[in-house]
Amino acid sequence: MKTLLLFTSFLMLSFIGSAQVVLSGKVSNGETPIVGASVSVKGTQEGTLTDLEGNYALSLKKGTYTIVFSHGNKKEIDLMLTEDRILNIDLGDVQENLDAVFINAVRVAANDPIAHSNMDEEEIAARNLGQDIPILMQYMPSVVTTSDAGAGVGYTAMRVRGSNAMNVTINGIPYNDSESQGSFWVNLGDIASSVESLQLQRGVGTSTNGAGAFGSSLNMETQAYRKEAFASVANSFGSFNTRKHTVEIGSGLLNEHWAFSGRLSKIASDGYIDRASSDLKSYFLQGVYVDENTVVKALTFGGKERTYQAWFGIDENQLETNRTFNPAGIYTDEDGNVKFYDNQTDNYQQDHFQLLWNQKYTDFWSSNIALHYTMGEGYYEEYEEDAVLSDFGLEPFNANGKEITTSDLVDRSWLDNDFYGTVFSLNYKKDNIDALFGGGWNKYVGDHFGEVIYTRFAKNEDPYKPYYFNTGYKTDYNFFGKINWIFLKKFTVYGDLQLRGIHYKTEGPLADGNELLVNDRFLFFNPKAGITYAANSKTQFYFSFARAHREPNRTDYENAGTKNPVAEELNDFELGWRFDTKKIKLNANLYYMRYQNQLVMTGAIDDEGAPIRENSGNSYRLGLEINAAISLSKKLLLRPSFTLSRNKNVDFVSAFDGTLKDFGDTEISFSPSIIASNILSYEPIENLQLGLLSKFVGKQNMSNIETEAAVLDSYFVNNFSINYTLKKALWSKEIVFTGLVNNIFDIKYVSNGYYFSYDIEDPSYPSGFQTVEGAGYYPQAGINFLVGVTLKF
């Protein structure tokens, strides 16, 4: 009821804007009109696409605007509108932007037959108060997010269409960890402050470089160079002692060829969950050289994180009586007092280096090559109470005539890894053909080892001698060719062929003393094809098919037992409709994702909080996604999204009560059938924006057997945002005030959890065993706030 009243209040605030003028014209590439080029007003939701003749028209209030024309190349025009105006744009003479060129291999255009959503730096900045990228993206279609610490800082994650198998690239370079295939945003604190734009593709998408996409692809583009010098200082504070401090500076373009910029950030939070603190330090540095036909960009970014562990969750009783309880680091001292180890932390530093080079040879041919290197090193530290000494490479000893085989101790589990390689492409673009040919080669080496740094009773002569040491090696290469061809003005054909090879090898024992010996090779052929039909300037229809494969990750091998996991295969069918008018932009997408041997989450987690997966045989995801942008007035904008889906394992078989049981068709774990969101934006006066941000996630099963012992209830959460910009104040170009109140109705909800089961002897069961089930939960914060001030110079 409260939500309905708040929505109604917003709607009553709209009123008619001032006098309108029309900006119109044609967008072309030389003499050839461009169909489906994007024409938008920077910093707003106003925009349109060019029609079959390349024509566009925008109705705007009188004023000063930055108009962005984009179709591969991008041009920004500053202009003052006081009367109707015709403006023709030739994108063929634009110096190609390096970042845009490199992400061509992984990005899709507005008229491509792939379901996608974009977020630019203005929208990111509007809520960038220290929370991670997944939290900023939570209002995109089919997205579900979670936070271990409960407030969006520290370890966060997201699933798209129920899958956590996301392909992530930064400037076209793979970011997923090679072994786990996960994306750890905690290692890139405040990366949002250095992102120019990001694109989320649902389904297989392009996923040219890096791991296969089994639910989505996320392509991030870091900041482009700016022609003018700039500087900014941003500070924010909020609940749970959360604070963010960021300093940015840029030289602008020097001598018409050189540009340099950098950022330093610190984010800290105590977390909603007890002791779930985060201390994140990060940086971003880049230098750019530009010439008439050459652009070279060198950049380095990364950070160091220290977070108190919060991946253990709590049980149902604790959820009701003590929602913020954190069992990490718990132990009992010699006097019987319950205490918590102060340094039960995760510590990791990751540094990225990228060298990007774009060379234009003729009006039609250009090439791109990138070299990259990522180094990471860190550990998580744990207090082990009454640990068996032999499990940690320590010898039992005698004390007072008694053999001592256990002791309290502290151990560190280390990861020291290196990832390096290259991605490259050759681009041909002329008239109605845009073709790209390229590939990549990447090498990963990761050392996993553990050391005991303290023992209460045992003799530990060398505290830094590893008691286990396992190394993982992975080589990944691919070659691809893709083409976009516009014919008969109304049709665009899209094709993409990729050949990807992987060699994954491990050697050495794990922490439990068992050897992990993997030596697997994979060769995948991944074709993609689609067609878009532009019925008129307002309406498009599209269809696409894509096949993808994905190899098992390290955790899959570690938890597989005697039966090794096998690679997944996905056939993805997408059928969509796009409708674009001045007042309404509507996207509807019907998808059918058919899997063979999908590695679904069992609901269980390992000792590090990572989900345990298993091959499920046949499974599918069938869904309808609808998202829109609706201008209710010049001051009021509605941006709803809605996903209705059916996610099923077919004839699922699993062990239960000591025997294999056929459960029939079951819901895939962590796959809600309903996901909905809305952003209601209101601008009562110039430079003041108010927003109501709403998110609904339906019920989720945490197992694949639909047991009532492991269910996440649905939840509906609303946030309120405010942004006000003060122009030319206190020696600055502008001061931006930002506020965010999360969970304004103080809803008690849980966004994630896990399921476990084990068998006990019970003669009353035919098999002689009964399965005992249980679950863990990750509660999220109630009402909380963040406020920030940014000074731009």
VOGU-3710 file (C-alpha; in Angstrom, 3 decimals, decimal comma):
1> mktlllftsf> 0,000/0,000/0,000  2,866/2,365/0,868  4,452/1,684/-2,508  1,191/2,384/-4,343  0,783/5,700/-2,512  4,339/6,730/-3,317  3,900/5,876/-7,008  0,667/7,884/-7,072  2,353/10,870/-5,468  5,029/10,876/-8,144
11> lmlsfigsaq> 2,471/10,700/-10,928  0,565/13,706/-9,539  3,702/15,856/-9,748  3,937/15,831/-13,562  3,007/18,892/-15,564  3,362/20,281/-19,083  6,839/21,508/-20,129  7,767/24,694/-21,942  7,679/25,396/-25,665  9,006/22,650/-27,954
21> vvlsgkvsng> 11,373/22,794/-30,928  12,240/20,021/-33,385  15,780/18,862/-34,179  15,834/16,723/-37,326  18,155/15,587/-40,068  19,896/12,628/-41,678  22,719/10,382/-40,396  24,951/8,873/-43,075  28,264/7,193/-43,798  29,440/9,294/-46,676
31> etpivgasvs> 26,654/9,060/-49,266  25,039/6,000/-47,641  22,178/6,596/-45,138  22,597/4,727/-41,846  19,571/2,751/-40,687  19,140/2,317/-36,941  21,747/4,873/-35,826  21,212/6,055/-32,251  20,464/9,742/-31,712  20,259/10,664/-28,018
41> vkgtqegtlt> 20,461/13,606/-25,663  23,427/13,135/-23,331  22,508/12,846/-19,669  18,815/12,138/-20,361  16,597/9,319/-21,594  15,604/11,285/-24,706  16,536/9,623/-27,965  15,500/7,854/-31,132  16,781/5,696/-34,003  17,156/6,717/-37,641
51> dlegnyalsl> 14,599/5,352/-40,095  15,049/3,449/-43,357  16,344/6,611/-45,071  18,666/7,581/-42,211  16,319/10,336/-41,024  15,642/11,259/-37,401  13,579/13,793/-35,458  13,647/14,845/-31,787  11,175/17,172/-30,082  12,869/19,067/-27,234
61> kkgtytivfs> 12,351/22,073/-25,013  14,313/25,176/-25,941  17,753/24,990/-24,366  21,366/23,838/-24,654  22,078/20,136/-25,285  24,782/17,647/-26,158  23,424/15,390/-28,924  25,128/12,005/-29,336  25,065/10,276/-32,744  26,259/6,666/-32,630
71> hgnkkeidlm> 26,510/3,694/-34,963  29,894/2,047/-34,346  31,530/5,478/-34,540  30,266/8,197/-32,232  29,979/11,971/-32,597  28,860/14,470/-29,943  27,482/17,872/-30,946  26,890/20,745/-28,501  24,164/23,113/-29,635  21,606/25,644/-28,430
81> ltedrilnid> 18,074/25,107/-29,669  15,862/28,188/-29,854  13,919/27,180/-32,972  13,417/24,177/-35,260  16,739/23,064/-36,726  17,998/20,609/-39,350  21,317/18,920/-38,539  22,825/16,302/-40,894  25,637/14,123/-39,555  28,270/12,101/-41,452
91> lgdvqenlda> 29,672/9,410/-39,166  32,046/8,287/-41,889  34,456/11,143/-41,185  34,659/10,549/-37,430  38,028/9,550/-35,964  37,226/6,118/-34,582  37,328/5,996/-30,816  39,757/3,362/-29,554  37,474/2,051/-26,845  34,498/1,796/-29,183
101> vfinavrvaa> 36,596/-0,024/-31,764  37,861/-2,592/-29,305  34,466/-3,324/-27,849  33,060/-3,827/-31,362  34,198/-7,435/-31,028  32,029/-7,938/-27,935  29,321/-5,256/-28,203  26,115/-5,271/-30,215  24,439/-2,308/-31,910  20,888/-1,128/-31,318
111> ndpiahsnmd> 19,514/-3,080/-34,289  21,377/-6,364/-33,728  19,249/-9,471/-32,981  20,493/-9,877/-29,400  18,682/-8,911/-26,190  20,760/-6,291/-24,414  20,708/-3,287/-22,100  23,157/-0,389/-21,853  24,224/1,812/-18,959  26,267/4,967/-19,513
121> eeeiaarnlg> 28,507/6,902/-17,124  25,762/9,411/-16,233  23,459/6,663/-14,978  26,326/4,931/-13,166  27,399/8,173/-11,479  23,845/8,880/-10,289  24,073/5,988/-7,764  27,831/5,448/-7,467  28,264/5,866/-3,718  30,518/2,873/-3,059
131> qdipilmqym> 28,325/-0,115/-3,886  29,660/-2,685/-6,363  28,851/-3,044/-10,075  26,226/-5,824/-9,546  24,243/-3,589/-7,179  24,326/-0,719/-9,684  23,030/-3,124/-12,378  20,211/-4,685/-10,352  17,427/-2,850/-12,234  18,372/-4,323/-15,602
141> psvvttsdag> 16,042/-7,034/-16,971  16,373/-10,573/-15,518  19,073/-9,568/-13,007  19,163/-10,808/-9,391  21,904/-9,549/-7,059  23,206/-10,448/-3,620  25,723/-9,183/-1,079  27,515/-11,298/1,541  27,881/-8,337/3,910  24,261/-7,343/3,295
151> agvgytamrv> 24,732/-3,765/2,080  26,304/-3,975/-1,389  29,945/-3,413/-0,388  32,474/-6,253/-0,311  31,656/-9,598/-1,898  28,691/-9,152/-4,257  27,371/-11,264/-7,110  24,606/-11,394/-9,687  22,711/-13,947/-11,707  21,001/-13,298/-15,038
161> rgsnamnvti> 18,102/-15,507/-16,118  18,949/-17,627/-13,078  22,513/-18,346/-14,225  25,765/-17,119/-12,679  27,731/-18,199/-15,785  28,503/-14,701/-17,048  31,199/-13,755/-19,559  32,854/-10,480/-18,486  35,262/-8,384/-20,552  36,933/-5,040/-19,852
171> ngipyndses> 37,840/-3,199/-23,073  37,322/-6,498/-24,880  39,807/-8,339/-22,640  38,573/-11,306/-20,539  38,107/-10,598/-16,839  36,661/-13,908/-15,562  39,067/-15,835/-13,375  40,354/-18,634/-15,603  39,944/-21,456/-13,088  36,801/-20,523/-11,149
181> qgsfwvnlgd> 35,280/-18,644/-14,139  33,871/-16,194/-11,597  34,094/-12,392/-11,573  35,191/-11,007/-8,214  34,093/-7,371/-8,089  35,635/-6,924/-4,651  39,029/-6,937/-6,392  38,015/-3,897/-8,474  36,852/-1,466/-5,814  35,223/1,648/-7,327
191> iassveslql> 35,775/0,458/-10,899  32,401/2,117/-11,541  34,124/5,513/-11,322  36,309/4,568/-14,311  33,635/3,030/-16,541  32,466/4,959/-19,593  29,664/2,521/-20,353  28,654/-1,084/-19,939  26,440/-3,432/-21,896  24,666/-6,485/-20,536
201> qrgvgtstng> 23,741/-9,062/-23,186  21,290/-11,703/-22,076  21,656/-15,241/-23,350  24,769/-16,268/-25,268  25,280/-12,803/-26,746  28,516/-12,186/-28,607  30,884/-13,662/-25,956  33,786/-13,637/-28,429  36,624/-13,472/-25,907  36,979/-15,381/-22,647
211> agafgsslnm> 34,674/-17,900/-20,992  31,467/-19,003/-22,668  28,293/-17,137/-21,685  25,598/-19,441/-20,317  23,302/-16,730/-19,027  24,759/-13,406/-20,061  27,737/-11,327/-21,189  28,871/-8,095/-19,555  31,089/-5,806/-21,641  32,673/-2,878/-19,826
221> etqayrkeaf> 34,372/0,071/-21,496  36,713/2,165/-19,357  36,904/5,928/-19,667  37,852/7,425/-23,003  40,318/10,295/-23,092  38,908/13,794/-22,805  39,998/16,779/-24,851  39,686/19,183/-21,909  41,587/18,993/-18,617  39,482/17,941/-15,630
231> asvansfgsf> 39,590/17,049/-11,953  37,054/15,864/-9,407  36,845/14,978/-5,735  34,032/12,733/-4,500  33,197/11,776/-0,927  30,272/9,779/0,389  29,165/8,452/3,756  26,368/6,256/4,995  24,994/3,520/7,199  27,256/0,856/8,702
241> ntrkhtveig> 30,099/3,394/8,705  30,303/3,139/4,922  32,468/5,741/3,216  33,969/6,304/-0,214  36,678/8,758/-1,220  37,692/9,272/-4,842  40,078/11,681/-6,553  40,284/11,928/-10,365  42,465/14,093/-12,570  43,086/14,355/-16,312
251> sgllnehwaf> 45,414/16,426/-18,474  43,124/16,816/-21,465  44,641/16,527/-24,920  48,235/17,845/-24,938  49,923/18,938/-28,179  46,921/17,425/-29,993  48,329/13,934/-29,406  48,712/13,006/-25,720  46,284/12,612/-22,846  46,793/11,298/-19,315
261> sgrlskiasd> 44,373/10,630/-16,487  44,151/8,794/-13,195  42,002/7,903/-10,207  42,636/6,881/-6,595  39,831/5,483/-4,426  39,213/4,097/-0,982  35,984/2,384/0,066  35,361/1,085/3,575  32,347/-0,325/5,392  31,586/-2,214/8,590
271> gyidrassdl> 28,842/-4,128/6,774  25,326/-4,966/7,887  26,392/-8,440/9,006  28,520/-8,600/12,180  32,210/-7,940/11,473  31,582/-8,147/7,690  33,911/-5,220/7,150  35,500/-4,159/3,868  38,600/-2,104/3,156  39,051/-1,565/-0,580
281> ksyflqgvyv> 41,808/0,525/-2,115  41,954/0,948/-5,896  43,502/2,940/-8,725  43,130/3,622/-12,444  45,855/5,184/-14,624  45,982/5,640/-18,378  47,909/7,368/-21,116  46,662/7,852/-24,678  48,400/8,772/-27,927  46,194/9,849/-30,836
291> dentvvkalt> 47,062/10,704/-34,410  45,106/10,896/-37,644  45,063/7,123/-38,187  46,536/5,768/-34,964  45,351/5,480/-31,388  47,425/3,792/-28,690  46,243/3,470/-25,128  48,160/2,106/-22,130  46,328/1,633/-18,867  46,692/-0,047/-15,537
301> fggkertyqa> 44,053/-0,501/-12,863  43,483/-2,683/-9,866  43,209/-2,699/-6,140  43,787/-4,331/-2,798  40,925/-5,688/-0,747  40,634/-6,823/2,833  37,252/-8,176/3,893  36,169/-10,019/7,000  34,685/-13,345/5,939  30,883/-13,409/5,676
311> wfgidenqle> 30,277/-16,350/3,357  29,066/-18,875/5,958  25,475/-17,657/6,243  23,149/-18,399/9,180  20,483/-20,992/9,948  16,731/-20,471/10,111  16,652/-19,954/13,882  19,384/-17,322/13,727  17,536/-15,656/10,867  14,558/-15,127/13,180
321> tnrtfnpagi> 16,445/-14,191/16,354  19,765/-12,635/15,296  19,815/-11,674/11,611  23,266/-10,097/11,693  25,057/-13,024/13,347  28,272/-14,083/11,617  29,774/-17,463/12,621  33,102/-16,752/10,896  36,082/-16,950/13,248  34,129/-18,299/16,228
331> ytdedgnvkf> 36,048/-20,261/18,893  35,999/-21,017/22,623  38,906/-19,892/24,794  40,475/-21,819/27,682  37,928/-20,352/30,123  34,964/-21,451/28,025  34,191/-17,996/26,661  32,905/-17,720/23,083  35,097/-15,369/21,064  35,729/-14,397/17,442
341> ydnqtdnyqq> 39,113/-14,351/15,756  39,950/-10,777/14,758  41,761/-11,629/11,538  39,321/-14,067/9,909  39,807/-12,136/6,684  40,160/-12,417/2,932  43,135/-10,474/1,541  43,893/-10,094/-2,150  45,598/-7,698/-4,535  44,972/-7,715/-8,266
351> dhfqllwnqk> 46,689/-5,499/-10,856  45,744/-5,238/-14,547  47,873/-3,938/-17,398  46,464/-3,329/-20,896  48,077/-1,996/-24,060  45,572/-1,232/-26,842  46,441/-0,187/-30,373  44,035/0,781/-33,154  45,387/1,433/-36,653  43,274/2,739/-39,533
361> ytdfwssnia> 44,707/1,870/-42,966  42,023/3,132/-45,356  38,484/4,394/-45,100  37,362/0,753/-44,957  40,080/-1,224/-43,166  41,372/-0,991/-39,601  43,044/-3,330/-37,139  43,139/-3,670/-33,378  45,511/-5,494/-31,092  45,631/-5,662/-27,317
371> lhytmgegyy> 48,221/-7,108/-24,974  47,241/-7,747/-21,388  48,688/-9,023/-18,124  46,973/-9,557/-14,781  48,779/-10,493/-11,595  47,035/-11,484/-8,405  48,202/-12,574/-4,995  46,408/-13,057/-1,731  45,082/-15,359/0,964  42,247/-15,942/3,356
381> eeyeedavls> 43,081/-16,571/6,994  41,118/-18,857/9,308  41,134/-19,882/12,935  40,825/-23,666/13,161  39,616/-24,908/16,539  40,847/-28,321/17,699  42,297/-29,076/14,268  43,816/-32,468/13,459  47,545/-31,774/13,168  48,189/-34,283/10,384
391> dfglepfnan> 45,620/-32,493/8,202  47,928/-29,484/8,216  51,231/-31,271/7,688  52,131/-31,223/11,404  53,393/-34,176/13,411  51,662/-35,293/16,615  53,788/-34,822/19,773  53,921/-36,017/23,363  53,112/-33,802/26,334  53,087/-35,126/29,908
401> gkeittsdlv> 53,148/-38,663/28,584  50,105/-38,134/26,345  50,114/-38,018/22,535  48,689/-34,742/21,247  47,075/-35,046/17,822  44,993/-31,845/17,740  45,519/-28,171/18,405  43,939/-24,802/17,780  45,772/-23,141/14,902  45,612/-20,404/12,287
411> drswldndfy> 46,191/-21,191/8,627  46,343/-19,189/5,426  45,146/-20,478/2,068  47,028/-18,691/-0,725  46,431/-18,005/-4,396  49,271/-16,567/-6,471  48,316/-16,288/-10,140  49,289/-14,724/-13,462  47,130/-14,240/-16,548  48,416/-12,840/-19,826
421> gtvfslnykk> 47,717/-12,903/-23,535  46,480/-11,010/-26,559  43,263/-10,295/-28,443  43,247/-8,976/-31,998  40,896/-8,190/-34,870  40,736/-6,856/-38,415  37,701/-4,736/-39,315  36,206/-4,028/-42,751  33,403/-1,477/-42,877  31,925/-0,165/-46,113
431> dnidalfggg> 28,412/0,817/-47,100  26,101/-1,844/-45,686  28,748/-4,365/-44,586  30,566/-4,446/-41,264  32,867/-7,492/-40,977  35,243/-8,414/-38,172  37,858/-11,181/-38,077  40,023/-11,916/-35,078  40,940/-14,074/-32,164  42,780/-14,322/-28,908
441> wnkyvgdhfg> 45,302/-16,349/-26,945  45,513/-16,391/-23,146  47,614/-18,232/-20,577  46,913/-18,687/-16,868  49,121/-20,094/-14,098  47,783/-20,252/-10,550  49,529/-21,590/-7,436  47,256/-22,727/-4,602  49,013/-23,440/-1,312  48,483/-23,291/2,437
451> eviytrfakn> 50,607/-22,505/5,453  50,100/-22,700/9,217  51,170/-19,418/10,839  50,186/-20,160/14,463  49,522/-23,159/16,699  48,411/-23,067/20,312  49,941/-26,369/21,416  51,796/-27,973/18,531  55,414/-27,442/17,617  55,545/-25,563/14,318
461> edpykpyyfn> 59,188/-24,972/13,419  58,617/-23,361/10,001  55,324/-21,429/9,991  55,625/-20,518/6,306  56,330/-23,928/4,841  53,354/-24,951/2,640  51,545/-28,059/3,803  49,905/-28,383/0,368  50,772/-26,983/-3,039  48,666/-27,339/-6,194
471> tgyktdynff> 49,179/-25,540/-9,488  46,633/-24,950/-12,205  47,566/-24,214/-15,840  45,113/-23,085/-18,467  45,596/-22,123/-22,105  42,658/-20,619/-23,977  42,596/-19,610/-27,645  39,914/-18,664/-30,144  39,384/-17,513/-33,726  36,234/-15,831/-34,940
481> gkinwiflkk> 34,596/-14,110/-37,862  31,458/-12,023/-37,681  29,472/-9,914/-40,107  26,571/-7,466/-40,123  25,012/-6,942/-43,549  22,145/-4,559/-44,283  20,204/-5,425/-47,425  16,973/-4,182/-48,980  17,181/-1,375/-46,374  14,858/-3,276/-44,029
491> ftvygdlqlr> 16,896/-6,384/-43,242  20,099/-6,793/-41,230  21,764/-10,215/-41,186  24,110/-11,089/-38,352  26,540/-14,016/-38,408  29,303/-15,104/-36,030  31,484/-18,218/-36,131  33,917/-19,001/-33,327  36,364/-21,847/-32,742  37,604/-22,032/-29,150
501> gihyktegpl> 40,175/-24,377/-27,652  41,099/-24,952/-23,999  43,752/-26,996/-22,224  43,363/-27,199/-18,452  45,867/-29,017/-16,263  46,456/-29,241/-12,522  49,073/-31,000/-10,426  49,656/-31,429/-6,709  47,583/-32,050/-3,574  44,709/-29,980/-2,183
511> adgnellvnd> 44,210/-28,883/1,431  42,618/-32,249/2,293  45,750/-34,072/1,095  44,092/-35,590/-1,977  45,745/-35,037/-5,349  43,877/-32,953/-7,909  45,151/-34,221/-11,239  43,331/-32,789/-14,237  44,553/-32,863/-17,821  41,600/-32,059/-20,083
521> rflffnpkag> 41,403/-30,546/-23,560  38,304/-29,046/-25,167  37,585/-27,827/-28,686  34,318/-25,960/-29,175  32,608/-24,676/-32,320  30,176/-21,885/-31,463  28,030/-20,571/-34,348  25,639/-17,624/-34,015  23,235/-16,165/-36,560  20,293/-13,808/-36,649
531> ityaansktq> 18,195/-11,413/-38,686  16,540/-8,082/-37,902  13,593/-6,722/-39,867  12,918/-2,978/-39,652  9,224/-2,729/-40,502  9,434/1,056/-40,226  11,369/3,698/-38,310  9,570/2,735/-35,086  9,334/-1,043/-35,218  11,871/-3,871/-35,438
541> fyfsfarahr> 11,527/-7,633/-35,228  14,448/-10,011/-34,795  15,334/-13,662/-34,404  18,645/-15,237/-33,478  20,181/-18,611/-32,722  23,436/-19,181/-30,859  25,299/-22,245/-29,659  27,748/-22,078/-26,787  29,942/-24,469/-24,846  31,575/-24,002/-21,473
551> epnrtdyena> 34,197/-26,131/-19,755  33,943/-27,171/-16,067  35,661/-24,941/-13,526  38,149/-25,860/-10,830  35,502/-26,270/-8,124  33,570/-28,663/-10,374  36,624/-30,911/-10,533  37,380/-30,623/-6,818  33,857/-31,712/-5,810  33,246/-34,281/-8,546
561> gtknpvaeel> 34,369/-37,362/-6,640  35,116/-40,307/-8,894  33,105/-38,991/-11,850  34,628/-36,051/-13,670  32,322/-33,227/-14,772  31,765/-32,718/-18,497  31,437/-29,578/-20,607  28,070/-27,848/-20,947  26,292/-27,150/-24,227  23,624/-24,530/-24,846
571> ndfelgwrfd> 21,379/-23,826/-27,833  19,857/-20,378/-27,398  16,854/-19,149/-29,417  15,773/-15,495/-29,125  12,740/-13,803/-30,728  12,205/-10,107/-30,154  10,266/-6,943/-30,911  11,480/-3,370/-30,481  9,168/-0,369/-30,595  10,604/3,151/-30,458
581> tkkiklnanl> 8,634/6,404/-30,446  9,135/9,784/-28,856  7,151/8,785/-25,753  7,641/5,027/-25,551  10,592/2,703/-26,046  9,584/-0,934/-25,661  11,577/-4,153/-25,949  9,988/-7,594/-25,758  12,115/-10,730/-25,977  11,086/-14,380/-25,918
591> yymryqnqlv> 13,917/-16,817/-25,202  14,352/-20,576/-25,135  17,660/-21,862/-23,805  18,105/-25,607/-24,189  20,987/-27,126/-22,214  22,819/-30,417/-22,363  24,791/-31,263/-19,208  24,199/-27,840/-17,687  26,323/-27,407/-14,566  23,577/-26,281/-12,201
601> mtgaiddega> 24,157/-25,130/-8,646  23,262/-27,915/-6,198  22,606/-25,349/-3,491  25,647/-26,462/-1,496  28,746/-24,324/-1,021  32,367/-25,229/-0,383  34,659/-24,031/2,431  35,251/-20,741/0,597  31,578/-19,994/-0,026  31,740/-20,935/-3,719
611> pirensgnsy> 28,677/-22,747/-5,127  29,042/-26,466/-5,804  27,664/-27,526/-9,190  26,853/-30,765/-10,977  25,835/-31,780/-14,495  22,047/-32,042/-14,687  21,564/-33,792/-18,043  18,807/-32,088/-20,030  17,413/-28,758/-18,850  15,929/-25,594/-20,267
621> rlgleinaai> 15,035/-21,977/-19,535  11,980/-20,504/-21,282  11,065/-16,912/-20,647  9,577/-13,600/-21,722  11,420/-10,352/-20,985  9,772/-6,950/-21,371  11,418/-3,641/-20,604  10,467/-0,106/-21,527  11,119/3,598/-21,105  7,894/5,590/-20,963
631> slskklllrp> 7,855/9,391/-20,890  4,753/10,283/-18,887  5,712/13,936/-19,268  8,852/15,986/-19,845  9,564/15,653/-16,141  8,443/12,120/-15,414  9,995/8,926/-16,815  9,002/5,330/-16,125  11,463/2,480/-16,827  9,870/-0,873/-15,963
641> sftlsrnknv> 11,167/-4,364/-16,712  9,500/-7,729/-16,240  10,661/-11,324/-16,717  8,365/-14,335/-16,560  10,183/-17,654/-16,950  10,054/-21,415/-16,572  13,378/-23,059/-15,628  13,406/-26,857/-15,541  15,671/-29,846/-15,090  14,231/-32,662/-17,197
651> dfvsafdgtl> 13,857/-36,051/-15,437  16,225/-35,012/-12,657  17,839/-37,872/-10,716  19,601/-37,379/-7,391  20,564/-39,381/-4,313  18,037/-39,141/-1,461  17,396/-41,391/1,559  20,329/-43,561/0,560  19,161/-44,327/-2,973  18,907/-42,714/-6,387
661> kdfgdteisf> 15,506/-41,117/-6,905  13,886/-39,791/-10,085  12,323/-36,443/-9,124  10,900/-35,840/-12,609  10,972/-32,299/-13,992  12,155/-29,930/-11,270  12,852/-26,223/-10,933  16,485/-25,276/-11,544  17,992/-23,907/-8,357  18,168/-20,133/-7,825
671> spsiiasnil> 15,946/-19,455/-10,839  12,926/-17,328/-9,878  9,993/-17,491/-12,275  9,260/-13,768/-11,813  11,739/-10,879/-11,766  10,513/-7,299/-12,038  11,944/-3,840/-11,518  11,108/-0,213/-12,139  12,866/3,146/-12,053  10,522/6,113/-11,719
681> syepienlql> 12,442/9,347/-12,369  11,054/12,815/-11,689  12,675/16,209/-12,386  10,573/18,866/-10,589  13,059/21,649/-11,388  16,159/21,925/-13,541  19,155/19,966/-12,196  17,133/18,109/-9,559  16,270/14,453/-10,146  14,258/12,241/-7,813
691> gllskfvgkq> 13,906/8,507/-8,257  11,936/5,601/-6,877  13,734/2,326/-7,646  11,796/-0,887/-7,123  12,797/-4,560/-7,348  10,719/-7,723/-7,036  12,219/-11,229/-7,057  9,987/-14,284/-6,904  10,430/-17,410/-4,822  13,615/-19,387/-5,426
701> nmsnieteaa> 14,406/-23,026/-4,723  17,934/-23,487/-3,376  18,033/-27,135/-4,408  17,158/-28,959/-7,616  14,725/-31,333/-5,886  12,200/-28,649/-4,854  12,472/-29,513/-1,176  10,601/-27,245/1,223  13,672/-27,275/3,469  15,501/-24,866/1,155
711> vldsyfvnnf> 13,381/-22,033/-0,229  14,092/-18,326/-0,554  10,885/-16,344/-0,167  9,991/-13,665/-2,694  10,823/-10,070/-1,815  9,908/-6,568/-2,956  12,360/-3,776/-2,096  12,159/-0,053/-2,840  14,947/2,523/-2,827  14,796/6,299/-3,138
721> sinytlkkal> 17,435/8,433/-4,873  18,055/12,156/-5,188  20,559/14,083/-7,306  21,061/17,825/-7,417  23,653/19,663/-9,511  24,821/23,145/-8,577  26,548/24,883/-11,475  29,700/27,007/-11,100  29,977/27,190/-7,327  32,961/27,357/-4,951
731> wskeivftgl> 35,524/27,660/-7,757  34,203/24,461/-9,360  32,410/23,812/-12,629  29,695/22,035/-10,691  28,890/20,406/-7,381  26,792/17,243/-7,447  24,852/16,190/-4,351  23,710/12,571/-4,334  21,564/10,664/-1,876  20,285/7,096/-1,736
741> vnnifdikyv> 17,934/5,557/0,811  17,880/1,784/0,389  14,993/-0,456/1,445  12,831/2,523/2,421  10,102/0,301/3,893  12,610/-1,657/6,027  11,716/-5,052/4,516  13,389/-8,071/6,103  14,497/-10,176/3,160  17,064/-12,766/2,097
751> sngyyfsydi> 18,657/-12,593/-1,346  20,788/-15,738/-1,285  21,442/-18,940/0,614  22,533/-22,551/0,392  21,197/-26,064/0,873  22,892/-29,085/2,434  21,975/-32,680/3,140  23,573/-35,763/4,655  22,496/-39,337/5,376  22,120/-40,972/8,777
761> edpsypsgfq> 21,424/-44,623/9,502  17,724/-45,333/9,995  16,461/-48,942/9,867  12,891/-47,729/9,269  13,846/-46,667/5,726  14,088/-49,357/2,994  17,642/-48,264/2,160  18,642/-48,092/5,816  19,425/-44,376/5,536  17,506/-41,157/6,020
771> tvegagyypq> 18,510/-37,848/4,414  18,714/-34,910/6,831  18,306/-31,516/5,149  19,166/-27,986/6,114  19,735/-24,515/4,734  21,749/-21,363/5,291  20,717/-17,781/4,557  22,309/-14,428/3,717  20,030/-11,677/5,097  20,199/-8,199/3,594
781> aginflvgvt> 20,107/-4,836/5,324  16,942/-3,043/6,333  16,551/0,669/5,730  19,926/2,360/5,243  21,326/5,396/3,484  24,275/6,802/1,521  24,949/10,480/0,766  27,714/11,984/-1,333  29,163/15,221/-2,687  31,250/15,469/-5,885
791> lkf> 33,184/18,597/-6,861  34,097/18,817/-10,538  36,778/21,201/-11,802
//
